[in-house]
Structures are given as structure tokens and as C-alpha cells.
């Protein structure tokens, strides 16, 4: 029983730094998060500094404002995550002539990295798509890739990188004569 009490006290003491880190990683000011959570900026600042203790209802509003549940707010995330090459999750898209390998493993993390190998003539298909991420970076490691973002067309060659808003309709095609290897870095994860 005493161990449970100590554990809860440590979690409560950790709330402030967790909130501050999550707020900053979401690029939110104190005022923006406070407005979203329907609390005062001053109170949120006190919570982050460990000076004030919020009610469960307030913690729930703050968590929701960050797009999290209370459980996710308190979930311990490992400081690192190793994905060995043999353990990568892989998805093959035979009709699209592409294979995705997931280099990151944490489903509740803030970043997703996918290594795609796209055979000649392959890609995402003719229909543009969007996903519920904020931002995506496309980095061509080998070969060349045609990328359409809205009405823009880009030809990316080895070493080129393109940053795009993931909610903008986009698609890609390998029009080259050899496989193209591409890193897709997405935040937050959406696959």
C-alpha cells in the first residue's frame, strides 16, 4: 500500500514537467493551451511549475487540449526505442509496386519514419491523398521521385528533401528506370 502511494506522488510531481514538454512539442504557448483547456494562463503556468495541483476535470481538459487521454498524459514513454532491421514492420503494396518499412515503433510517439522502396512505375497511385498529420518531409536516398503537392510538381533526386503539409492532397511516382528509396518523416504519426 505504501509503495502505491509513493508511486502516485511521483507521478503527480511529474505532471508539471510533462505538461510543459508536451505543450512545447506541440508548439503551443501557455496562452494557447490555456485557452484550449478553458483555464487561465496563470493557473497553467503554476501547474507546469508544480505550484498548483489541478482537479481531475482540469487535467482531463488539458489532456484533451493536447489531443491525449489522461492515461496517455501519464504514460511513461521510453527515452529510446530500438527497431532492428529484421524486426521492422513491412507493408507491401504489389499493385503500387512499393514496400514500406517502419523505422519507428512507438504508436503514441510524435514522429513516424517510413523507408519506402518504390519500383519503376510505382508510387501512391493517380489519386492524391491526405492524412491527419501536420507535416511531412520526403527525402530521396536513391533514385528519383516525382511528387505532386496540390498543383505543384516536384522532381526530387538523390539527396533532395521536400517538406509539405500532410493535409494537402499529394501523390508520388517513380518514373525512373531503377528502384527509388525514400524516407517519409511524418509528425504526428498517421499510419
N, C-alpha and C positions, 0 to 999 in steps of 0.2 A: 504494500500500500504506500509506503514512504517513497519507494522508487517511482511510482506513478506520479506522485505529487512533484517530485524533483523534476521529472521529465516535462511535465506540463509547465512548470515555472520557467524552465529553459526555453521551451517553445514560445511562451508569452514574451520573454525577454528578447527573443529573436524577431518578433513581429516588426518592430520599427526598421531595422536594417533591411529586412526582406522587402518591406513596402518601398523603401527608398530605392533599392536596387531594381525592383520591378518597375517602378514609376520611371526611373531614368532609362531603363532598357526599352521602354515604350515611348521614349522621347516626350514625356509629359511633364509640364511644370506642376508645382504644388497646386496652383490655382486651377489648372485644367482637370487634374484628378479630383480635387475637392469639389469642383462644380459637377463633375460626372457622378460623384458619390453622394451629392447633396449634403455636404458637410462644409464647415468653414476651413479656409486655408490655414488659419492659425491652429485649429484643432488637429488637422492632418500633420502639420509640422511638429506639433507636440507628440503625436503618436509615433512619427518617424524617429524622433529623438528619445523615445522611451519615457517621456514626461507624463503622458496621459494614457489611459487604458480605455479603449473603445468598447462599446457593447457588442454583442454578437450581431445584432442587426446592423450596426455601423460597419463591422468587419465584413459582413455579407455585402453591403452596398459598395464598399471599397473593392472587394474581390470582383464583384460583377463589373464595376467600372474598369477593371483591368482585364476583363474577359476571362476570369477564372472562377472556380468554385472555391469555397472556403478550404476544402481538402487540398486543392491544388496550391492554394496560397501557402499552406503549411507543409506541403510535401517536400521532403528532402530530395534535392537533386544532387546526384553525384558531381563532384568537381571535374570529373573527366569521364569519357565514355570511349572505350576502345572497340572498334569494329575491324576485325581481321578480314583480310581479303577473302578467305574461304567461307566466312560467316555472313557476307553481305547478302541482304535481301535483294533478289533479282526479279525483274518482271520483263518478260519477252513479249513483244508486240509483232508477231510474224507478218501481219498484213501491212504494218507500217515500217517493217524492216529495221527495227530498233530494239535495243535492250537497255533497260535502266538498272543501275546498281546503286543502292542506297548506302552512302558513306557515313551517314549519321543515323543513330539508332533511337534517340530519345523522342518519343511521340509528343511529349509535352515541352520539348525544348523550344528555343527561339529561332533556330536555324535548321534548314534542311539542305543537304548537299547530295546531288544525284550525278553520277557519272553515266552519261549516255553514249552508247556506241550506235551510230546511225549509218547503215549501209547505203551505198549509192542508190539514189532514187527514194530513199526512206525519209521519214520525218514524222511530223504530227498529223499529217493529212491536210486536205484542202480547206477544211472548215476551221476558222480561227476559234480559239478557246480562251477562257479566262479562268482564274481561280481566286480563292479567297485569301490571298496573301497580299502584302503591301508592296513588296519589291522583289525583284528577281535579277540576278546577274547571270549572264550567259558568257562562258569563257571557252573558246575553242582551243583545245590542246593539240589536236592533229586534224589535218584536212581543212575543209571549208564548209560553211553553213550559211544558207540564205535564211534570213529571219525577217518576218513581216510583223510590225507592231502598229496596229491601226492602219493608216495609209502609208506608213513609212516602210521602205525596203532597205535592208542592210545585207551586205555580203561580208561575213566575218571569216577571216583567215586565221591560220595558226597564231596564237598569242593574242588575238583581239578579244575585247570584252565589251559587252553591251549591258547597260542597266535599264530596266524597264519597269513600269507599273504593271503588276500582275493582273490587275482588273481590266486592263486594256486588251481587247481581243488581239491575239498573236498566234503565230504558227511558224514552223520551220521546215526546211527541206535540204537534204544533201544532194546537190546537183552535180557533185564531183564524181570522179571515177574510182575513188577509194573510200574506205570507211572513215567517218568523221568521229572523233572523240570529243565530247563536250561536257563541261561541268555546269550544272544548273544549281545556283545557290539561292534559296528561297527563304524569305522571312516574313511572317512566321510560317512554319511548315503547313502545307496544304494537301499533300499527297498521302 
